[in-house]
Amino acid sequence: MQAVILAAGKGTRLRPITNEIPKPMVKVSGKPLLERTFNILPDVIDEVIVVVGYKKEKIMDYFGDSFGNLKIKYAVQEEANGTARSLDKARPFLEEGPFIVMNADDLYHPYDLQRCAESDTPAALVAQTDHPQHYGICVVDDEGYLLNIIEKSDNPPTNLASTGAFLLNHGIFDIPQVQLPNGEYNLAEQIGNWASKEKIKVIKATFWYTISHPEDLYIADKFLSV
């Protein structure tokens, strides 16, 4: 199975740390975030497609074409125009069958990614949040399947945030991309629209931590040093 890791962002809220390196190369407890992501991928993953953009050479020079047993390919996203466009850049490298998509710069639990990989339908990994207005929020039916994903609403209907980790297949490319008011094309809402045609299982995360600001790195260090 393949994994697509979205690693093209500039990490502007982490400046000045990200003035010289891309956000996925920021270190937490001594290791770059992207390296930590590679280390927790399910064993079934044998190839990763890393979508790079900002200061891409820092990532490509560090990892090369492999990491442990993982083969690495790179897709380049020159324009920072959203996660849906990031996935588009990876599409030429994707084989038939399901694939995992996830952010390079969030902290996930390997057990949760394993459950995604084992799903018999497409899946969305979600987590409860105290600040639902800051995230894409998932609406779920009584059977545990996704109904919709609503991006950063002032009146969020639930507190289940999309973590950015999904099990998808090529059917997602038949769904029109959704452009946000800021001009970016958003993968989460595209997947939410896909849910009207495709059963998408919702998997609740046991752990998820998103790093946005310098103080988040300090907290992440505490998590990983336990």
C-alpha positions as CSV (number, residue, x, y, z in Angstrom):
1,M,0.0,0.0,0.0
2,Q,1.1,3.6,-0.6
3,A,0.8,6.6,1.6
4,V,0.7,10.2,0.5
5,I,2.2,12.6,2.9
6,L,1.4,16.3,2.5
7,A,4.6,18.3,3.3
8,A,4.5,21.3,1.1
9,G,3.3,24.0,3.6
10,K,5.4,27.0,4.7
11,G,4.6,26.8,8.4
12,T,4.3,30.6,8.6
13,R,3.0,30.5,12.2
14,L,6.1,28.7,13.3
15,R,8.4,31.5,12.1
16,P,11.2,32.3,12.7
17,I,11.9,28.5,13.1
18,T,10.6,27.9,9.5
19,N,12.6,30.7,7.9
20,E,15.3,28.3,7.0
21,I,13.6,24.9,7.0
22,P,10.2,23.6,6.0
23,K,7.7,22.8,8.8
24,P,8.0,19.0,8.3
25,M,11.7,19.2,9.1
26,V,11.2,21.0,12.4
27,K,12.5,18.8,15.2
28,V,10.5,17.4,18.1
29,S,12.5,15.5,20.7
30,G,15.5,15.5,18.4
31,K,13.8,14.2,15.2
32,P,12.2,16.0,12.3
33,L,8.4,15.7,12.3
34,L,8.4,14.0,8.9
35,E,10.8,11.3,10.2
36,R,8.4,10.7,13.1
37,T,5.6,10.3,10.6
38,F,7.6,7.7,8.6
39,N,8.3,5.8,11.8
40,I,4.7,5.2,12.7
41,L,3.3,4.2,9.3
42,P,1.6,0.8,9.2
43,D,3.8,-2.2,8.1
44,V,1.6,-2.6,5.0
45,I,2.9,0.7,3.7
46,D,5.9,0.1,1.4
47,E,6.0,3.4,-0.5
48,V,5.4,7.0,0.3
49,I,4.7,9.9,-2.0
50,V,5.8,13.1,-0.3
51,V,4.3,16.2,-1.7
52,V,6.9,18.9,-1.2
53,G,7.0,22.6,-1.9
54,Y,8.5,25.2,0.3
55,K,12.3,24.6,0.7
56,K,11.7,21.1,-0.8
57,E,15.5,20.5,-1.1
58,K,15.8,20.3,2.7
59,I,13.4,17.3,2.7
60,M,14.7,15.6,-0.4
61,D,18.4,15.9,0.6
62,Y,17.7,14.5,4.1
63,F,15.7,11.5,3.1
64,G,16.7,10.7,-0.5
65,D,14.8,7.9,-2.2
66,S,14.3,5.6,0.8
67,F,13.8,5.5,4.6
68,G,14.3,2.1,6.2
69,N,12.1,-0.2,4.2
70,L,10.1,2.6,2.6
71,K,10.5,3.7,-0.9
72,I,10.1,7.5,-1.3
73,K,8.9,9.4,-4.4
74,Y,8.4,13.2,-4.5
75,A,5.7,15.2,-6.0
76,V,6.3,19.0,-6.2
77,Q,3.6,21.6,-5.4
78,E,5.1,24.9,-6.4
79,E,2.0,26.9,-5.6
80,A,0.6,26.8,-2.1
81,N,-3.0,26.4,-3.2
82,G,-4.4,23.8,-0.8
83,T,-4.5,20.2,0.2
84,A,-6.7,19.1,-2.7
85,R,-4.2,20.4,-5.1
86,S,-1.5,18.6,-3.1
87,L,-3.2,15.3,-3.6
88,D,-3.5,16.1,-7.3
89,K,0.3,16.4,-7.5
90,A,0.6,12.8,-6.1
91,R,-2.0,11.3,-8.4
92,P,0.4,10.3,-11.2
93,F,2.4,8.2,-8.8
94,L,-0.6,6.4,-7.3
95,E,-1.2,2.7,-8.1
96,E,-4.7,1.1,-8.1
97,G,-6.2,0.4,-4.8
98,P,-6.5,2.3,-1.5
99,F,-3.9,4.6,-0.2
100,I,-3.4,6.6,3.0
101,V,-3.2,10.4,3.0
102,M,-2.0,12.4,6.0
103,N,-0.2,15.5,7.1
104,A,3.5,15.5,7.6
105,D,3.5,17.8,10.5
106,D,0.8,16.4,12.8
107,L,1.4,13.8,15.5
108,Y,-0.6,10.7,15.1
109,H,-0.8,7.3,17.0
110,P,0.4,4.3,15.0
111,Y,-2.6,2.3,16.2
112,D,-5.0,4.8,14.6
113,L,-3.1,4.7,11.3
114,Q,-3.2,0.9,11.4
115,R,-7.0,1.0,11.9
116,C,-7.3,3.3,8.9
117,A,-5.2,1.0,6.7
118,E,-7.3,-2.1,7.7
119,S,-10.6,-0.5,6.9
120,D,-12.7,-2.2,4.3
121,T,-14.1,1.1,3.1
122,P,-12.5,4.6,2.7
123,A,-12.0,6.1,6.2
124,A,-11.6,9.4,8.0
125,L,-9.6,9.7,11.2
126,V,-11.3,12.2,13.6
127,A,-10.6,13.6,17.0
128,Q,-12.7,15.4,19.6
129,T,-11.7,19.0,20.0
130,D,-12.5,21.8,22.4
131,H,-12.1,24.3,19.6
132,P,-14.2,23.0,16.7
133,Q,-14.4,26.4,15.0
134,H,-10.7,26.1,14.1
135,Y,-11.0,22.8,12.2
136,G,-12.8,20.9,9.5
137,I,-15.7,19.4,11.5
138,C,-17.1,15.9,10.7
139,V,-20.8,15.1,10.7
140,V,-21.4,11.4,11.3
141,D,-24.5,9.2,11.0
142,D,-25.8,6.8,13.5
143,E,-23.9,3.9,11.9
144,G,-20.5,5.7,12.2
145,Y,-20.2,6.8,8.6
146,L,-19.3,10.3,7.4
147,L,-22.1,12.6,6.2
148,N,-20.1,15.7,5.6
149,I,-17.0,17.8,6.6
150,I,-17.6,21.5,7.2
151,E,-14.5,23.7,7.2
152,K,-14.0,26.2,10.1
153,S,-17.6,27.1,10.8
154,D,-18.6,29.8,13.3
155,N,-21.4,27.4,14.4
156,P,-19.8,23.9,14.1
157,P,-22.4,21.1,14.3
158,T,-20.2,18.7,16.2
159,N,-16.8,18.7,18.0
160,L,-15.3,16.0,15.8
161,A,-12.3,17.4,13.9
162,S,-10.8,16.0,10.8
163,T,-7.2,15.1,11.6
164,G,-6.2,15.2,8.0
165,A,-5.6,11.4,7.9
166,F,-7.7,9.4,5.5
167,L,-7.9,6.1,3.7
168,L,-8.9,6.9,0.1
169,N,-9.1,5.4,-3.3
170,H,-9.2,6.8,-6.8
171,G,-12.9,7.6,-6.5
172,I,-11.9,10.8,-4.8
173,F,-10.6,12.2,-8.1
174,D,-14.1,12.1,-9.6
175,I,-15.4,14.6,-7.0
176,P,-15.0,18.3,-7.8
177,Q,-12.5,20.2,-5.7
178,V,-13.8,22.8,-3.2
179,Q,-12.3,26.2,-3.2
180,L,-12.3,28.1,0.1
181,P,-12.7,31.9,0.4
182,N,-8.9,32.2,0.8
183,G,-8.5,30.7,-2.6
184,E,-7.1,27.3,-1.5
185,Y,-8.6,24.0,-2.6
186,N,-9.6,21.9,0.4
187,L,-9.3,18.2,0.5
188,A,-11.4,17.7,3.6
189,E,-14.5,19.3,2.1
190,Q,-14.0,17.4,-1.1
191,I,-14.0,14.2,0.9
192,G,-17.1,15.5,2.7
193,N,-18.9,15.8,-0.6
194,W,-17.7,12.3,-1.6
195,A,-19.5,10.9,1.4
196,S,-22.9,11.4,-0.4
197,K,-21.8,8.8,-2.9
198,E,-19.3,6.6,-1.0
199,K,-19.4,5.0,2.4
200,I,-16.6,6.5,4.5
201,K,-16.0,5.0,7.9
202,V,-15.3,7.4,10.7
203,I,-12.5,6.2,13.0
204,K,-12.0,8.1,16.3
205,A,-8.3,8.8,17.1
206,T,-6.8,7.7,20.4
207,F,-4.2,10.5,20.0
208,W,-3.7,13.5,17.7
209,Y,-1.8,16.6,18.2
210,T,-1.5,19.4,15.6
211,I,1.5,21.7,15.7
212,S,0.8,25.3,14.7
213,H,2.8,27.6,17.0
214,P,6.2,27.5,18.7
215,E,4.7,26.7,22.0
216,D,3.1,23.6,20.5
217,L,6.6,22.2,20.0
218,Y,7.3,22.4,23.7
219,I,4.1,20.5,24.5
220,A,4.9,17.9,21.8
221,D,8.4,17.4,23.4
222,K,6.6,16.6,26.7
223,F,4.3,14.1,25.0
224,L,7.2,12.3,23.3
225,S,9.5,12.2,26.3
226,V,7.1,10.3,28.5
